[in-house]
Amino acid sequence: MNVTLSIDDRVVSEARRIAIARGTSLNQMVRDYLNELTRVDDMESAVAALDGMWAEESYRSGGPWTREELHERS
């Protein structure tokens, strides 16, 4: 998908300089940033869901276990 952005000329010039120094393009840097931004949101949602499950009594384990039980081999 193509997206049009309005960005100050000075910011674009500096960002292009940084991209060249990193051996990439401004376009790729923006894509990478947006991917990272959405990945963090996905992780935060997953952590919140896990926290909710741990808070429910039905997700409690049968523990506590002894050291021997934890290391028992079947």
C-alpha positions, 0 to 999 in steps of 0.5 A, spaced: 500 500 500 502 506 498 501 512 503 502 519 502 506 523 508 507 530 510 514 531 513 518 537 514 524 538 509 529 538 514 526 532 517 526 528 511 533 530 509 536 528 516 532 521 515 535 520 509 542 522 511 541 517 517 538 511 512 545 512 507 549 511 513 545 505 515 546 502 508 538 502 507 533 507 504 528 512 508 522 507 505 525 501 509 526 505 515 519 507 515 517 500 514 521 497 519 519 502 524 512 501 523 513 493 523 516 494 530 511 499 533 505 494 531 509 488 533 510 491 540 502 492 540 501 485 539 506 483 544 502 487 549 496 484 547 498 477 548 501 479 555 495 482 557 491 476 555 496 471 559 495 476 565 488 475 565 488 467 564 493 467 570 488 471 574 483 466 573 483 460 578 481 455 573 488 456 570 492 454 576 497 448 576 496 443 581 503 445 585 507 446 589 511 441 587 517 438 590 524 438 587 524 431 586 517 431 582 519 437 578 525 433 576 522 426 575 523 423 568 517 419 565 
